[in-house]
Structures are given as structure tokens and as C-alpha cells.
Amino acid sequence: MNPVKVGICGLGTVGGGTFNVLQRNAQEIARRAGREIEVAQIAARSINPLCQTGSTLITDDVFEVVNNPDIDIVVELIGGYTLARDLVLKAIENGKHVVTANKALIAVHGNEIFTKAEEKGVIVAFEASVAGGIPVIKTIREGLSGNRINWVAGIINGTGNFILTEMREKGRAFADVLKEAQALGYAEADPTFDIEGIDAAHKLTILASIAFGIPLQFEKAYTEGITKLTSEDVLYADALGYRIKHLGVAKRTPQGIELRVHPTLIPAERLLANVNGVMNAVMVNGDAVGSTLYYGAGAGMEATASAVVADIVDVVRVMTSDPENRVPHLAFQPSSLSDVAVLPIDQCETAYYLRIQAEDSPGVLAQVATILSEREINIESIMQKELEHMDGKIPMILLTHKVSEAKMNDAITALEALEGVEGKVVRIRVEQLN
Amino acid sequence: MNPVKVGICGLGTVGGGTFNVLQRNAQEIARRAGREIEVAQIAARSINPLCQTGSTLITDDVFEVVNNPDIDIVVELIGGYTLARDLVLKAIENGKHVVTANKALIAVHGNEIFTKAEEKGVIVAFEASVAGGIPVIKTIREGLSGNRINWVAGIINGTGNFILTEMREKGRAFADVLKEAQALGYAEADPTFDIEGIDAAHKLTILASIAFGIPLQFEKAYTEGITKLTSEDVLYADALGYRIKHLGVAKRTPQGIELRVHPTLIPAERLLANVNGVMNAVMVNGDAVGSTLYYGAGAGMEATASAVVADIVDVVRVMTSDPENRVPHLAFQPSSLSDVAVLPIDQCETAYYLRIQAEDSPGVLAQVATILSEREINIESIMQKELEHMDGKIPMILLTHKVSEAKMNDAITALEALEGVEGKVVRIRVEQLN
């Protein structure tokens, strides 16, 4: 059989990795796919010095690749929303299959893209868009297809996890570690997407969609970053037997879907709590399988390329098949996506860690307890760190049982109004992840 | 479209779980698969009281299911080698697709079964045969298809892991925990397959085959159980910063494939070292993706059923496709399996933990060091537990660098011949799993 012809758009980190993996493992990959895979054209503004492109056809115009009649599969690795969207839509229009690592594109424009792809009978594969080399999209869409998924929770931003790991292990401050992450190349010059949770929210949006069979709804994701975390709270969490991780959580509840990214206390003995540095991991809980976890490198040249190449092999296998029998883009048949609501954060329920800077008097504790009890918020434990007396104020740390965000907001307003309480109450959500 | 018709052979733990998951999640599964899946017939010696089989056709003859012209997919969940083999071969002969959870059958008769299946153009799916609900076969065959796999290492027997966890956490003796495991239903009345590593070797044989593209070679797997482990060694390993796990390890080396099941010291900080109780986890290291880990319930009624049902959905998706484009049974095209040798254990290389019951005199240490040095075995660390003097003998614990099993056997023979050394030298292999 003729080789399948692939056009790679973008030869940066992931594009370069994809090219190199396809070259180096060509034989191994052909032994699996049953066909050779040939990079027929590359669009790049400049040649990646890590790639030996040899006689491969190179252009600086991505649309040349998309319009090249020889090419079967367009691999979009240029990133961003605008040009990438035009490129992918044009590829679909031209009847080409698409592989992309672009989470922003899928989270924001995925519904439109998949609709067009289904009309044209082509595949848009996007395994590399979430958790780099970990095949978590395949796992949810195919490996757990017998389950009703209850929840998904993951460390899906390596930069954020690197920062939290350093803060905990070395007691360093957020800003200090961020600078190092930028110097190491883990964080961008503008780190907003990573540290404010936007990148994680893109990925969580995709995971929620394939887990629950709902359209992509990035605009409804609640997103809270890690910029306000102090090493103080990281250490208190430790003392309570928890670790703070920046989690994306998507959970099915009788009222609707919770879709939220925020710093989270999780029990220290969970495997997920022990995922450190730039590594990623995703837990998936299904009604039949129970809790499972998938761990690996969430970014990097070849780790992400691993997922891109796996998608190319998948496309090669099914490109000649009847589109009706393919794995649906969002795991569920397009005609049977569910319109179950994504809940606003006010209606989400979690347990909470609260740190209250309070006067060291029994009266304050009684007032705090009263405020919580009036709102039916049960206290699981209280820790007062007498060692750290400052101006007669000590931090009072509480763990609560589960309660709605709305009730907790109301309680915090009341707590902050107490005379014996100074400044803002620190609030971090808690998940048990059983 | 008409529903796909499934016949379930065996309604024990996994069969009952499969029936129940297919019933309970029928709607969710049809939304994913695009077709309804109907259990058209069940073969069972008795009805599982946990299943509401209602009007489903029941027989006590498995061949009735296999010969039923209405049935598209035969689900083999009777276990064992003999009847199961006949059943599966007959199903293939009748042109039916097969889903099985039977690791012994696949590890021992898989080559024959897959050859027949390819001749008839049918699929034999076996995700549930390894690590229960964790979709690790799909992950290696499809999710990591761009990689040259370097090694696979896993905790793939829940009973063994439960026993080791209890020995470590509670300082209990092997025999004592085994009795409890039997009482809890985690271990069979005859626990040989679990505690001697045979079950793990079946699973490892399958993983190695799909990782490296080699035929199934169960008879070449080296298998060592956990029956001789003492809680003493479990505690010493802890003191050295390691945990003892019963691992299946398949590794590509320039000389051939290592295929071995044995107790193994692994660094305590690895996620795999923290997989406890009856849980399973498999690490897979690929040249592009690096190290990844997959964790979940390795057994149990519905966890295993989760994998069986996922296989059924996969078969439904590809049953109408051209057999040439399907994922090959052993991940690589049958015509391009590799004849690379599986190495005998003598030629395998690992680091070692040695416990030598020795006289407490500097002379003995010098003799031990000489014996190792003469065989070019480097010592990484030595620990002598003076606290535990018994009859003037103290345990001397060594960690060595990597060396071939043959050299280590030779060294141990020499060590045991020393006058100052009492009894047998305890030897446990060590893997770093970076």
C-alpha cells in the first residue's frame, strides 16, 4: 500500500518532536499501523535546528499544506485560536483528516470544528491537547466506555504543579518559584494561562465533555489560579495530612455538572497528591471501574509528540472505515449529547480549608463556630497554631464538611465582619478523591 | 440499526458484573457506541443471584451460545485453559467475534487463537485479561503506538499486593496474611497461581508481546513467588528507602527481552511503590513519552466487567470494517512480529539486595567484599543491624549495582561457603524504575 501522507503545520517544540518521532520510529510505527507514514510537507517559519528535515518539502505558508492534494492528514501544531481555526476548518473543507495538540482551539471552537468534520466525514483527533503523552482521552472515550463516569480530577498543568511542588518541598514563595520556572523554560514569559488556570480550564473542558457527553463549554468553567497561595497555607495543609494541588475537577451531580479549576487540598496518601514537579496525572472515577489514575509527562517535545503520533496511527486505521462506526469526537454520538447544565460555582459543593487571622481569645472561636453553625456548615477539625503569635493574633485553621459555595461565601462575609478577625479569610477547597 | 447481539458464557463474578453493567448503563453505552448492545443468550451452570436475568435466554451448554446464529459477539468468561480454548476456537470457526478476560488462555494459547481469528477475519479482544479495569492493553497498543517501548513493570496481581501491603504496614508474617486474604475472598482456596507469580506471569507475557511485538512466550517467563519473603526483609527494605513489590518486568535489552516476575525492591518515592492493597498499577516507559503509569482496581466484579464492556464496544465499532485496518491483536501486524529472543534469567541484569547472616567480625566483611569484587559486582551500600545480635551473628545487608544473574548466583554460592556466613543468603532484585 502507498504510504499515508502527513503535512505538519508548525515545527516548534511539538512539531519538531512529532517530526523526529515519526522519522526515528518509522519502522516500529509501520509495523503497528500496517502502513508507512510519510511526512510529505512541513509548514514552518523557520527550520527547527533539532530536526533533520533533509529533502522534505518545506513552505512558510500553512495553507499550502492544507491545499496540497497529496496530503491525507494535516497536523496542526501552530497553536493559538485564530489562524489555527482557519487552518483546521479549511483542512476539513478540503476533506482532510486533522490531528491537533491545540487545547485552546478545541475548548473554544471544538463544537464548530466537530460539526464541520462530521458533515465532511473526516476525523479531528486531539489526544495531545490534554495531559501531553498520557492517552487519557482515548482512555475515557474508549477504555472506560462501559462506565457512567462520576468525576474526573487532574493535575493538568505542569508549570503550576512545578511551582506548588517547589513551594512545599523548599518552603519557597510563589513569585520566587515562578521566576525560576520561567528561567527553566517551564513557564512562558507571560505565564497567565498557566498560573491563572486558563490552560487547565481548556483541558478540563475537553475532559468533561468526553466524560459526560456534553458540548464543550469553556465559558462556563470556573477558573481560579495559584497566584494567591502562600507557603504558609501549603505548610498548614501538610500538617493536616493534605497536599495542595492545582486541580481541574469535573463532577456529575444530581443538579448538573461541576466544572472548576482551583487550588485544592487532597489527602496526602492519595497517589495524586504525590504527583510532583512538572508531571501530570488524571483520576477518572467510573461507576463500574471505580477510581483509576493515569500519570506521565504533561508537556515536552517528544511526550506530546507521542500523543500526536498515536492519533496519526489511529486516523490511518480508521480513515477508510464508515464514519458512522468511528469513535465519536466527544465520545458520545453527536445526536445524543446531553444538555445537562454546567453549574455556576455558587452551586458547587466542596469541603473547605479556612484560615482565619483571629484574636487569641475563646470568644472568637465561639463566634466563628456560631456563624458556621447558623449556615449549617459542619466543622471537621480546628487547628490553632499558638507558635505563630503575631500582635496577639493567631491563625485559626478549620476544615469543614461539604457545603455549597454560596453558603460558604455568606459565612466568610460574616466571619470577616467579626471584630476579632483581621483581614481576609483564606479559603481553599478540599476534595477527598476516594 | 439492529442491536448487536452478545452471548455471555459464564455468569460468575466477571460474567455477572458484565451482565449488570450492560443492563444498568445500556443507555450510556448506546450513546457512545451508536448501537444498542443486547445480551441475547447466557450460558451458566447456575444463575448468579446478583443478576436479574429476566427473560434472557439461558442455557447450561456454552456451545449453544457459540452455535447460536443470532449472536455476533461471544464473551468467554468461564476461565481455565481447556474448555475455554475449545469454546473460543469454535466461536472463531463460526465467524463470531470474541471478548475474553482469560489471561491463562491468551498467554498459553493466544498465538494459535489469533492466527485462527486472522484467518476468519474476526476479532479476539482481551483487555480484561490484564489489570482488570485499567485499559492498559489499549494504552500500549494504541495510546503509545508512536513509541519504541523500553520497558513495562507492573503490580498485576492484587492478592500478592494485598499480602505485601499487610506485611509491611502491620509487620505481619506471610502465612498469617495469606489466611486472611483467603477469608476475605481475595485469594483462592488454592492460592498457588497468585502467590507463586503464575497469574502475574500470564499477564506479563501478554504485556511483553504487545509492547515489543513478539509472539506470546509464557513458557519462557521467569517466575518467582512471594512465599519466601520475610517481614524482616520488608522492614530492612523500608529502612533503605525502598518498598518490596511483586513485580512483573519486561525489558528490552540489546541482547534480547527480559521477562520476569519476582519480588522487587523499588524506591519508596515512586508512585508504583505507593500502590497498596489489592490495587494494580502498570508503568510503561517509551522512548518518546518517557515513564507513564496506569492505576486502578485489578480485579473485582464490575472493575473487570468495565474492561469486558469496553472491548464489546470496540468490537461493535470495528466489526464492519476491513480487517486489515484493525488494531492487530498483538499490537504489531502478524507478519511483522519480531523473533528477538526472550532471555533466560541467567542473562538478566538487575541490582540486588542481599541479606547475609554473618559473624560480627571485620574479617567477614572483607571476605564478602572480596568475593563480590572478584566477580566485578559493585557494592552500593552496606547496612549492619547491630541491634539484632543473635548468637554472635548479625544480618549484613548489601545493595549492589547491576550485574547478571549468572554472576550473582556464582557469588552467592561462594558467599554461602564462607565459614563466617550462616545458612542461605537472601537475594531480592532491585529496580530503580526511573
Contacts between the chains, C-beta under 8 A, distances in Angstrom:
chain1	res1	chain2	res2	distance
A	17	B	288	7.4
A	21	B	146	5.3
A	21	B	147	7.8
A	21	B	288	4.8
A	22	B	146	7.6
A	24	B	148	7.9
A	24	B	287	7.7
A	25	B	146	6.2
A	25	B	147	6.9
A	25	B	148	5.4
A	25	B	287	7.2
A	25	B	288	7.4
A	28	B	147	7.8
A	28	B	148	5.2
A	28	B	213	7.8
A	29	B	145	6.8
A	29	B	146	6.1
A	31	B	213	6.0
A	31	B	332	4.6
A	31	B	333	5.9
A	31	B	336	4.2
A	32	B	141	7.8
A	32	B	145	5.0
A	32	B	213	7.7
A	32	B	328	7.2
A	32	B	331	6.0
A	32	B	332	5.5
A	32	B	333	7.3
A	33	B	145	7.2
A	34	B	324	6.4
A	34	B	325	7.1
A	34	B	328	7.3
A	34	B	333	5.0
A	127	B	143	7.5
A	133	B	144	7.9
A	133	B	286	7.9
A	133	B	288	7.0
A	133	B	289	3.7
A	133	B	290	7.1
A	133	B	292	6.7
A	134	B	289	7.9
A	134	B	292	6.0
A	135	B	139	5.5
A	135	B	142	7.3
A	135	B	143	2.7
A	135	B	144	6.9
A	138	B	138	6.7
A	138	B	139	7.4
A	138	B	142	6.2
A	138	B	143	4.9
A	139	B	135	5.5
A	139	B	138	7.4
A	139	B	139	6.9
A	139	B	143	7.2
A	141	B	32	7.8
A	142	B	135	7.3
A	142	B	138	6.2
A	142	B	142	8.0
A	142	B	310	6.5
A	142	B	313	7.4
A	142	B	314	6.5
A	143	B	127	7.5
A	143	B	135	2.7
A	143	B	138	5.0
A	143	B	139	7.2
A	143	B	307	7.8
A	143	B	310	5.6
A	144	B	133	7.9
A	144	B	135	6.8
A	144	B	306	6.5
A	144	B	310	6.5
A	145	B	29	6.8
A	145	B	32	5.0
A	145	B	33	7.2
A	145	B	309	7.0
A	145	B	310	4.9
A	145	B	313	4.4
A	145	B	314	7.8
A	146	B	21	5.3
A	146	B	22	7.6
A	146	B	25	6.2
A	146	B	29	6.2
A	146	B	305	6.9
A	146	B	306	5.1
A	146	B	307	7.9
A	146	B	308	7.5
A	146	B	309	2.8
A	146	B	310	5.3
A	146	B	312	7.7
A	146	B	313	6.8
A	147	B	21	7.8
A	147	B	25	6.9
A	147	B	28	7.8
A	147	B	306	5.7
A	148	B	24	7.9
A	148	B	25	5.4
A	148	B	28	5.2
A	213	B	28	7.8
A	213	B	31	5.9
A	213	B	32	7.7
A	269	B	274	8.0
A	271	B	271	5.4
A	271	B	274	6.2
A	271	B	275	7.2
A	271	B	295	6.1
A	274	B	269	8.0
A	274	B	271	6.2
A	274	B	274	6.3
A	275	B	271	7.3
A	286	B	133	7.9
A	286	B	306	6.4
A	287	B	24	7.6
A	287	B	25	7.2
A	287	B	302	7.7
A	288	B	17	7.4
A	288	B	21	4.8
A	288	B	25	7.4
A	288	B	133	7.0
A	288	B	302	4.1
A	288	B	303	6.8
A	288	B	305	5.7
A	288	B	306	4.1
A	288	B	309	7.3
A	289	B	133	3.7
A	289	B	134	8.0
A	289	B	296	6.1
A	289	B	297	6.6
A	289	B	302	7.2
A	289	B	303	5.2
A	289	B	306	3.9
A	289	B	307	7.9
A	290	B	133	7.1
A	290	B	296	6.8
A	290	B	297	5.0
A	290	B	300	7.8
A	290	B	302	7.8
A	290	B	303	5.9
A	291	B	296	7.0
A	292	B	133	6.7
A	292	B	134	6.0
A	292	B	294	7.5
A	292	B	295	6.2
A	292	B	296	3.5
A	292	B	297	7.7
A	293	B	293	7.5
A	293	B	294	7.6
A	293	B	295	4.1
A	293	B	296	7.0
A	294	B	292	7.5
A	294	B	293	7.6
A	294	B	294	5.9
A	294	B	295	7.6
A	295	B	271	6.1
A	295	B	292	6.2
A	295	B	293	4.1
A	295	B	294	7.6
A	295	B	295	7.3
A	296	B	289	6.1
A	296	B	290	6.8
A	296	B	291	6.9
A	296	B	292	3.5
A	296	B	293	7.0
A	297	B	289	6.6
A	297	B	290	5.1
A	297	B	292	7.7
A	300	B	290	7.8
A	302	B	287	7.7
A	302	B	288	4.1
A	302	B	289	7.2
A	302	B	290	7.8
A	303	B	288	6.7
A	303	B	289	5.2
A	303	B	290	5.9
A	305	B	146	6.9
A	305	B	288	5.7
A	306	B	144	6.5
A	306	B	146	5.1
A	306	B	147	5.7
A	306	B	286	6.5
A	306	B	288	4.1
A	306	B	289	3.9
A	307	B	143	7.8
A	307	B	146	7.9
A	307	B	289	7.9
A	308	B	146	7.5
A	309	B	145	7.0
A	309	B	146	2.8
A	309	B	288	7.3
A	310	B	142	6.5
A	310	B	143	5.6
A	310	B	144	6.5
A	310	B	145	4.9
A	310	B	146	5.3
A	312	B	146	7.7
A	313	B	142	7.4
A	313	B	145	4.4
A	313	B	146	6.8
A	314	B	142	6.5
A	314	B	145	7.8
A	316	B	325	7.9
A	317	B	325	5.0
A	317	B	326	7.0
A	317	B	327	6.5
A	318	B	321	7.4
A	318	B	325	6.9
A	320	B	321	7.8
A	320	B	322	6.3
A	320	B	325	5.8
A	321	B	318	7.4
A	321	B	320	7.8
A	321	B	321	4.4
A	321	B	322	7.3
A	321	B	325	6.7
A	322	B	320	6.3
A	322	B	321	7.3
A	324	B	34	6.4
A	325	B	34	7.1
A	325	B	316	7.9
A	325	B	317	5.0
A	325	B	318	6.9
A	325	B	320	5.8
A	325	B	321	6.7
A	326	B	317	7.0
A	327	B	317	6.5
A	328	B	32	7.2
A	328	B	34	7.3
A	331	B	32	6.0
A	332	B	31	4.6
A	332	B	32	5.5
A	333	B	31	5.9
A	333	B	32	7.3
A	333	B	34	5.0
A	336	B	31	4.2
